[in-house]
Amino acid sequence: MKNSDSLWIQKNFLDSPDATLIVKGDKVVIVNNAAQELIHGLNLDVNYLIQLVQTDMAENQSKTNNCFNCVVKETMHHNSIPIDIMDTAQLQKLTFSLDYYLIDDEEDVYSIVIRNNAAKDRLKNMEDNHDIVRKINRTQENERKRISEDLHDSVAQSVYSSIMTLNRMKTGDTQQDKMISQVQEQLRGTLSDIKGLAVDVRPAVLDNFGLTAAIHALVKRMQPSTDIELDFIDRSGDLSFLSDDIQTTLYRIVQEAVTNAIKHSEAETIVIMLVAHKNKISLEVIDDGIGFNMYTKDSYNGSSLGMINMNERVKSLNGYFLVDSKKDEGTTITAEFPYENITEPTKNED
């Protein structure tokens, strides 16, 4: 290892936000900055912390230890000890845990990480919230799929059947047949609306053929209703390994962003870019419209999946979401999701 590498590692350890001590036997070898601040701020007895760890080590190594959770402990790569510490300045009890990791068994070297359980609880709450959002969105999409299928297979078929029935009711009477034809034309319009609604609620192409096919179909369906040029640049390759949740979220972002841009941006062009990189998939929806002031705009539109909901959906899947807009400079909506590189992307590798 180069000397410069060693210095970098040492600096990284010293500046780590985790309060960490390296201990050999019962002597502290090195303490990082976060640990020093915590020890001095709460007036912690380091020798007491070391004794707690050594006692727990001895208990776990004892052959007579028959505690009910030993099987669980044996599978852990580290052990954790809960500890309550009194903050005399704030006059409140704080809950911490001492996580210790064996570094060198022969030399009796180990590290002790002092973790604030309040921070761990916040992280746990965040993960719980993300899990709730994922489950809600999954439930909503399943319900959308059911409604879409009902519209297509039941309602649409009933309307189509009515059109055929009316056709058989024609008798040759010019006036009566004209009225029947007018009703048939109205029903055909209703049938078209129902099919369009079924696709908006949940496109079957997304379930059957995947994300890129669904975006192509969306652009093809939306283009005739607007003078804005819609371009889809696909550099994604095979995305079959992406989860259904991520594919659905990316599709909903495209659907929402393009709809918003058509309604509000006064753009000439909307570009959708889907690019697979080595370990992430990125989506950008770019318009060259009037943009908006992000710090004064209350909402982009009033639809069910606004920017806040987009952001929540992306975050719940460990993704990245950004809206970048300036007055008269257009708007760019970006979403990125990391993924395990199962197969190398065939296009646009980083």
C-alpha positions as CSV (number, residue, x, y, z in Angstrom):
1,M,0.0,0.0,0.0
2,K,1.3,3.4,-0.9
3,N,2.0,5.9,1.9
4,S,-0.5,8.3,0.3
5,D,-3.1,5.6,0.5
6,S,-2.4,5.0,4.1
7,L,-2.8,8.7,4.9
8,W,-6.0,8.8,3.0
9,I,-7.4,5.8,4.9
10,Q,-6.3,7.3,8.2
11,K,-7.9,10.7,7.4
12,N,-11.1,8.9,6.3
13,F,-11.2,7.1,9.6
14,L,-10.6,10.2,11.6
15,D,-13.3,12.2,9.8
16,S,-15.9,9.3,9.7
17,P,-19.3,10.4,11.2
18,D,-19.4,7.0,13.1
19,A,-17.9,7.5,16.6
20,T,-15.2,4.8,16.5
21,L,-12.4,3.6,18.8
22,I,-9.7,1.1,18.0
23,V,-8.7,-0.9,21.1
24,K,-5.9,-3.4,21.8
25,G,-6.6,-5.3,24.9
26,D,-7.9,-2.7,27.3
27,K,-5.9,0.2,25.8
28,V,-7.3,2.7,23.3
29,V,-5.0,2.8,20.2
30,I,-6.8,5.5,18.2
31,V,-10.0,7.5,18.5
32,N,-11.6,9.4,15.6
33,N,-13.0,12.9,15.8
34,A,-16.6,11.9,16.2
35,A,-15.8,9.7,19.1
36,Q,-13.7,12.4,20.8
37,E,-16.6,14.9,20.5
38,L,-19.1,12.3,21.9
39,I,-16.8,11.3,24.8
40,H,-16.0,14.8,25.8
41,G,-19.6,16.1,25.2
42,L,-21.2,13.4,27.4
43,N,-18.3,12.9,29.7
44,L,-18.1,9.2,28.9
45,D,-15.9,6.8,30.9
46,V,-14.0,5.1,28.1
47,N,-12.6,2.4,30.5
48,Y,-16.2,1.6,31.4
49,L,-17.1,1.2,27.7
50,I,-14.2,-1.1,27.2
51,Q,-15.1,-3.2,30.2
52,L,-18.7,-3.6,28.9
53,V,-17.3,-4.9,25.6
54,Q,-14.8,-7.2,27.2
55,T,-17.5,-8.6,29.5
56,D,-19.8,-9.3,26.5
57,M,-16.9,-10.9,24.6
58,A,-16.2,-13.2,27.5
59,E,-19.9,-14.1,27.8
60,N,-20.2,-15.0,24.1
61,Q,-17.0,-17.1,24.2
62,S,-18.1,-18.9,27.4
63,K,-19.0,-22.6,26.9
64,T,-21.5,-22.4,29.7
65,N,-23.4,-19.6,28.0
66,N,-26.8,-21.0,27.1
67,C,-28.8,-17.9,26.4
68,F,-31.8,-18.2,24.2
69,N,-30.4,-16.0,21.4
70,C,-26.9,-17.4,21.1
71,V,-27.8,-19.1,17.8
72,V,-28.6,-15.7,16.4
73,K,-25.5,-14.1,17.9
74,E,-23.3,-16.8,16.3
75,T,-24.5,-15.7,12.8
76,M,-23.7,-12.0,13.4
77,H,-20.5,-10.5,12.1
78,H,-20.5,-8.2,15.1
79,N,-22.1,-7.8,18.5
80,S,-24.1,-5.0,20.0
81,I,-24.6,-3.8,23.5
82,P,-27.3,-1.4,24.5
83,I,-26.3,1.3,26.9
84,D,-28.1,4.3,28.5
85,I,-26.1,7.5,29.0
86,M,-27.2,10.5,31.0
87,D,-26.8,13.8,29.3
88,T,-26.2,16.1,32.3
89,A,-26.3,19.3,30.2
90,Q,-29.8,18.5,28.8
91,L,-30.9,16.5,31.8
92,Q,-32.1,13.6,29.7
93,K,-31.3,9.9,29.2
94,L,-29.9,8.9,25.8
95,T,-29.9,5.4,24.4
96,F,-26.8,4.2,22.6
97,S,-25.4,0.9,21.4
98,L,-21.8,-0.3,21.5
99,D,-21.2,-2.2,18.3
100,Y,-17.8,-4.0,18.5
101,Y,-16.0,-5.7,15.6
102,L,-13.0,-8.1,16.1
103,I,-10.1,-7.0,13.9
104,D,-7.3,-9.3,15.1
105,D,-8.1,-12.2,17.3
106,E,-4.4,-13.1,18.1
107,E,-3.5,-9.5,19.0
108,D,-6.8,-8.9,20.8
109,V,-7.5,-5.8,18.6
110,Y,-11.1,-4.7,18.1
111,S,-13.1,-1.6,17.2
112,I,-15.9,-0.1,19.2
113,V,-18.6,2.0,17.4
114,I,-20.8,4.2,19.6
115,R,-24.1,4.6,17.8
116,N,-26.9,6.9,18.8
117,N,-30.1,4.8,18.7
118,A,-32.2,7.9,18.0
119,A,-30.4,8.2,14.6
120,K,-30.9,4.5,14.0
121,D,-34.6,4.8,14.9
122,R,-35.0,7.7,12.4
123,L,-33.4,5.5,9.7
124,K,-35.7,2.7,10.6
125,N,-38.7,5.0,10.4
126,M,-37.6,6.2,7.0
127,E,-37.3,2.7,5.7
128,D,-40.7,1.8,7.2
129,N,-42.1,4.9,5.4
130,H,-40.5,3.8,2.1
131,D,-41.9,0.3,2.6
132,I,-45.4,1.8,3.1
133,V,-45.1,3.9,0.0
134,R,-44.0,0.9,-2.0
135,K,-46.9,-1.2,-0.8
136,I,-49.4,1.6,-1.4
137,N,-48.2,2.2,-4.9
138,R,-48.1,-1.5,-5.7
139,T,-51.7,-1.9,-4.4
140,Q,-52.8,1.1,-6.5
141,E,-51.2,-0.3,-9.6
142,N,-52.8,-3.7,-9.1
143,E,-56.1,-2.0,-8.7
144,R,-55.5,0.1,-11.8
145,K,-54.7,-3.1,-13.6
146,R,-58.0,-4.7,-12.5
147,I,-60.0,-1.6,-13.4
148,S,-58.3,-1.4,-16.8
149,E,-59.0,-5.1,-17.5
150,D,-62.7,-4.6,-16.4
151,L,-63.0,-1.6,-18.7
152,H,-61.6,-3.4,-21.6
153,D,-63.1,-6.9,-21.1
154,S,-66.4,-6.0,-19.7
155,V,-67.6,-2.4,-20.3
156,A,-66.0,-2.1,-23.8
157,Q,-67.3,-5.4,-24.9
158,S,-70.8,-4.5,-23.7
159,V,-70.7,-1.3,-25.7
160,Y,-69.4,-3.1,-28.8
161,S,-72.2,-5.7,-28.4
162,S,-74.7,-2.9,-28.3
163,I,-73.3,-1.5,-31.6
164,M,-73.7,-4.9,-33.2
165,T,-77.2,-5.3,-31.8
166,L,-78.3,-1.9,-33.2
167,N,-76.9,-3.0,-36.6
168,R,-79.3,-5.9,-36.6
169,M,-82.2,-3.6,-35.8
170,K,-81.9,-1.8,-39.1
171,T,-85.1,-2.5,-41.1
172,G,-84.5,-0.5,-44.3
173,D,-86.6,2.4,-43.0
174,T,-84.4,5.4,-44.0
175,Q,-85.3,7.7,-41.1
176,Q,-85.1,4.9,-38.4
177,D,-81.8,3.5,-39.8
178,K,-80.4,7.0,-39.8
179,M,-81.2,7.4,-36.1
180,I,-79.7,4.0,-35.4
181,S,-76.5,4.9,-37.2
182,Q,-76.2,8.1,-35.2
183,V,-76.6,6.2,-32.0
184,Q,-74.0,3.7,-33.2
185,E,-71.6,6.6,-34.0
186,Q,-72.0,7.9,-30.5
187,L,-71.4,4.5,-29.0
188,R,-68.2,4.1,-31.1
189,G,-67.0,7.4,-29.6
190,T,-67.8,6.1,-26.2
191,L,-66.0,2.8,-27.0
192,S,-62.9,4.8,-28.1
193,D,-63.0,6.8,-24.8
194,I,-63.3,3.7,-22.7
195,K,-60.4,2.0,-24.4
196,G,-58.3,5.2,-24.0
197,L,-59.3,5.4,-20.4
198,A,-58.3,1.7,-19.9
199,V,-54.9,2.4,-21.3
200,D,-54.4,5.5,-19.2
201,V,-55.4,3.7,-16.0
202,R,-52.9,0.8,-16.7
203,P,-51.5,0.0,-20.2
204,A,-51.4,-3.7,-20.9
205,V,-48.3,-3.2,-23.0
206,L,-46.3,-2.3,-19.9
207,D,-47.2,-5.7,-18.3
208,N,-46.8,-7.7,-21.5
209,F,-43.8,-6.0,-23.3
210,G,-42.1,-3.9,-20.7
211,L,-41.1,-0.2,-20.2
212,T,-39.7,0.8,-23.6
213,A,-42.6,-0.6,-25.5
214,A,-45.0,1.1,-23.2
215,I,-43.2,4.5,-23.6
216,H,-43.3,4.1,-27.4
217,A,-47.0,3.3,-27.3
218,L,-47.6,6.3,-25.0
219,V,-45.8,8.7,-27.4
220,K,-47.7,7.3,-30.4
221,R,-51.0,7.7,-28.6
222,M,-50.3,11.3,-27.3
223,Q,-48.7,12.7,-30.4
224,P,-51.9,13.2,-32.5
225,S,-53.5,15.3,-29.7
226,T,-50.7,18.0,-29.6
227,D,-48.7,20.2,-31.9
228,I,-45.6,19.7,-29.7
229,E,-43.1,17.3,-31.2
230,L,-42.6,14.2,-28.9
231,D,-39.2,12.4,-29.3
232,F,-38.3,9.2,-27.5
233,I,-34.5,8.4,-27.4
234,D,-34.1,4.9,-26.2
235,R,-30.6,3.8,-25.1
236,S,-31.7,1.3,-22.5
237,G,-31.1,-2.1,-24.1
238,D,-32.6,-5.0,-22.2
239,L,-34.4,-3.9,-19.1
240,S,-36.2,-7.2,-18.3
241,F,-34.1,-7.5,-15.0
242,L,-35.5,-4.2,-13.7
243,S,-38.2,-4.7,-11.1
244,D,-41.9,-4.2,-12.0
245,D,-42.0,-1.4,-9.4
246,I,-39.2,0.6,-11.0
247,Q,-40.5,0.1,-14.5
248,T,-44.0,1.2,-13.5
249,T,-42.6,4.3,-11.7
250,L,-40.5,5.3,-14.7
251,Y,-43.5,4.9,-16.9
252,R,-45.7,7.0,-14.6
253,I,-43.0,9.7,-14.5
254,V,-43.0,9.9,-18.3
255,Q,-46.8,9.9,-18.4
256,E,-47.1,12.7,-15.8
257,A,-44.2,14.8,-17.1
258,V,-45.3,14.7,-20.7
259,T,-48.9,15.5,-19.8
260,N,-47.8,18.4,-17.6
261,A,-45.5,19.7,-20.4
262,I,-48.3,19.5,-23.0
263,K,-50.7,21.4,-20.7
264,H,-48.4,24.0,-19.3
265,S,-45.0,24.4,-21.0
266,E,-45.9,26.0,-24.3
267,A,-42.9,24.0,-25.7
268,E,-42.1,23.1,-29.3
269,T,-40.4,19.8,-28.4
270,I,-40.5,17.3,-25.6
271,V,-37.6,14.8,-25.5
272,I,-37.8,11.6,-23.4
273,M,-34.4,10.0,-22.9
274,L,-34.0,6.5,-21.3
275,V,-30.4,5.5,-20.9
276,A,-28.8,2.4,-19.3
277,H,-25.4,3.0,-17.7
278,K,-23.2,0.5,-16.1
279,N,-25.0,0.4,-12.8
280,K,-28.0,2.6,-13.1
281,I,-30.9,3.5,-15.4
282,S,-31.6,7.2,-16.0
283,L,-34.7,8.9,-17.4
284,E,-34.9,12.5,-18.5
285,V,-38.0,14.3,-19.8
286,I,-36.9,17.6,-21.3
287,D,-39.0,20.4,-22.7
288,D,-38.0,23.7,-24.3
289,G,-41.0,25.6,-23.0
290,I,-41.5,28.6,-20.7
291,G,-40.4,26.8,-17.5
292,F,-41.4,28.0,-14.1
293,N,-39.9,29.4,-10.9
294,M,-39.5,26.3,-8.7
295,Y,-39.4,28.4,-5.5
296,T,-42.8,30.1,-6.0
297,K,-44.7,27.5,-8.0
298,D,-47.1,25.7,-5.6
299,S,-47.8,22.7,-7.8
300,Y,-47.0,21.6,-11.4
301,N,-50.6,20.4,-11.9
302,G,-53.5,19.0,-9.9
303,S,-53.3,15.4,-11.2
304,S,-53.0,12.4,-8.9
305,L,-49.3,12.0,-9.4
306,G,-47.8,15.4,-8.9
307,M,-44.1,16.1,-8.4
308,I,-44.3,15.4,-4.7
309,N,-45.8,11.9,-5.3
310,M,-43.2,11.3,-8.1
311,N,-40.4,12.1,-5.6
312,E,-41.9,9.9,-2.9
313,R,-42.3,7.0,-5.3
314,V,-38.7,7.3,-6.5
315,K,-37.2,7.7,-3.0
316,S,-39.1,4.6,-1.8
317,L,-37.2,2.6,-4.4
318,N,-33.8,4.1,-3.5
319,G,-33.8,6.3,-6.6
320,Y,-32.9,9.9,-7.3
321,F,-35.4,12.5,-8.5
322,L,-34.8,16.1,-9.6
323,V,-36.9,18.8,-11.2
324,D,-34.9,21.6,-12.8
325,S,-36.7,24.5,-14.3
326,K,-36.1,28.2,-14.9
327,K,-38.3,30.9,-16.4
328,D,-38.0,30.8,-20.2
329,E,-35.4,28.1,-20.1
330,G,-37.6,25.0,-20.1
331,T,-37.9,22.1,-17.7
332,T,-35.9,18.9,-17.1
333,I,-37.2,16.1,-14.9
334,T,-34.7,13.4,-14.0
335,A,-35.0,10.1,-12.3
336,E,-32.3,7.5,-11.7
337,F,-32.3,4.1,-10.2
338,P,-29.2,2.0,-9.3
339,Y,-29.2,-1.7,-10.2
340,E,-27.0,-4.7,-9.9
341,N,-25.1,-5.1,-13.2
342,I,-26.5,-8.5,-14.2
343,T,-25.7,-8.0,-17.9
344,E,-23.6,-5.3,-19.3
345,P,-25.6,-2.6,-21.2
346,T,-25.2,-2.9,-24.9
347,K,-25.5,0.8,-25.4
348,N,-24.1,4.0,-23.9
349,E,-21.9,2.4,-21.3
350,D,-20.3,4.7,-18.8
